Amino acid sequence: MASVIYRNEKITLNCSVPWNSLGLEYIWYKDATLFNSTQIYTIDSADPSHNGEYKCQVKRGNDTSELSDPRTLSVVGKDVK
Protein backbone atom coordinates (compact mmCIF):
# COMPACT_ATOMS: atom_id res chain seq x y z
CA MET A 1 0.00 0.00 0.00
CA ALA A 2 1.38 3.41 -0.93
CA SER A 3 0.82 6.54 1.13
CA VAL A 4 1.51 10.11 0.06
CA ILE A 5 2.79 12.08 3.04
CA TYR A 6 3.32 15.82 3.24
CA ARG A 7 6.60 17.28 4.40
CA ASN A 8 6.71 17.81 8.21
CA GLU A 9 3.65 15.60 8.73
CA LYS A 10 3.69 13.22 11.71
CA ILE A 11 3.39 9.54 10.73
CA THR A 12 2.89 6.49 12.93
CA LEU A 13 3.43 2.92 11.73
CA ASN A 14 2.22 0.10 13.99
CA CYS A 15 3.42 -3.49 13.78
CA SER A 16 0.56 -5.51 15.24
CA VAL A 17 -0.34 -9.20 15.28
CA PRO A 18 -3.70 -10.96 15.72
CA TRP A 19 -2.46 -13.07 18.63
CA ASN A 20 -1.02 -12.52 22.11
CA SER A 21 1.79 -10.00 21.76
CA LEU A 22 3.35 -10.78 25.16
CA GLY A 23 7.09 -11.35 24.81
CA LEU A 24 7.33 -10.37 21.15
CA GLU A 25 10.29 -8.62 19.61
CA TYR A 26 9.54 -6.23 16.74
CA ILE A 27 11.73 -5.75 13.70
CA TRP A 28 11.26 -2.94 11.17
CA TYR A 29 12.84 -2.76 7.74
CA LYS A 30 13.08 0.20 5.42
CA ASP A 31 14.03 -0.79 1.88
CA ALA A 32 15.19 -4.20 3.23
CA THR A 33 17.51 -2.66 5.86
CA LEU A 34 16.85 -3.21 9.57
CA PHE A 35 16.36 0.15 11.26
CA ASN A 36 14.07 -0.08 14.30
CA SER A 37 12.97 -2.57 16.96
CA THR A 38 9.85 -1.12 18.57
CA GLN A 39 6.21 -2.03 17.96
CA ILE A 40 5.28 1.52 16.99
CA TYR A 41 7.54 3.60 14.76
CA THR A 42 6.83 7.33 14.70
CA ILE A 43 8.17 9.92 12.28
CA ASP A 44 7.66 13.27 13.99
CA SER A 45 8.44 15.41 10.95
CA ALA A 46 8.44 13.67 7.58
CA ASP A 47 10.94 14.63 4.90
CA PRO A 48 12.10 12.96 1.67
CA SER A 49 14.67 10.86 3.58
CA HIS A 50 11.66 8.89 4.89
CA ASN A 51 10.61 7.83 1.37
CA GLY A 52 10.74 4.08 0.97
CA GLU A 53 9.15 0.72 1.57
CA TYR A 54 8.52 -0.24 5.21
CA LYS A 55 7.87 -3.76 6.49
CA CYS A 56 7.73 -5.26 9.95
CA GLN A 57 8.25 -8.67 11.42
CA VAL A 58 7.75 -10.14 14.87
CA LYS A 59 9.87 -12.65 16.72
CA ARG A 60 9.29 -14.76 19.83
CA GLY A 61 12.25 -16.88 20.86
CA ASN A 62 13.40 -18.78 17.77
CA ASP A 63 10.12 -18.25 15.90
CA THR A 64 9.94 -15.39 13.40
CA SER A 65 6.86 -14.29 11.46
CA GLU A 66 6.61 -13.61 7.78
CA LEU A 67 7.34 -10.03 6.76
CA SER A 68 4.29 -7.79 6.73
CA ASP A 69 2.86 -6.42 3.52
CA PRO A 70 4.87 -3.38 2.48
CA ARG A 71 3.82 0.17 3.27
CA THR A 72 5.42 2.61 0.83
CA LEU A 73 5.82 6.20 1.97
CA SER A 74 6.34 9.07 -0.43
CA VAL A 75 6.93 12.50 1.10
CA VAL A 76 5.81 15.27 -1.24
CA GLY A 77 4.46 18.75 -1.42
CA LYS A 78 4.58 21.78 0.77
CA ASP A 79 5.22 21.80 4.48
CA VAL A 80 2.33 20.99 6.82
CA LYS A 81 2.12 23.77 9.40
HELIX and SHEET records of a PDB file:
HELIX    1   1 PRO A   48  HIS A   50  5                                   3    
SHEET    1   A 5 ALA A   2  TYR A   6  0                                        
SHEET    2   A 5 ARG A  71  VAL A  76  1                                        
SHEET    3   A 5 GLY A  52  ARG A  60 -1                                        
SHEET    4   A 5 GLU A  25  LYS A  30 -1                                        
SHEET    5   A 5 THR A  33  ASN A  36 -1                                        
SHEET    1   B 4 ALA A   2  TYR A   6  0                                        
SHEET    2   B 4 ARG A  71  VAL A  76  1                                        
SHEET    3   B 4 GLY A  52  ARG A  60 -1                                        
SHEET    4   B 4 ASP A  63  THR A  64 -1                                        
SHEET    1   C 2 ILE A  11  ASN A  14  0                                        
SHEET    2   C 2 ILE A  40  ILE A  43 -1                                        
END                                                                             
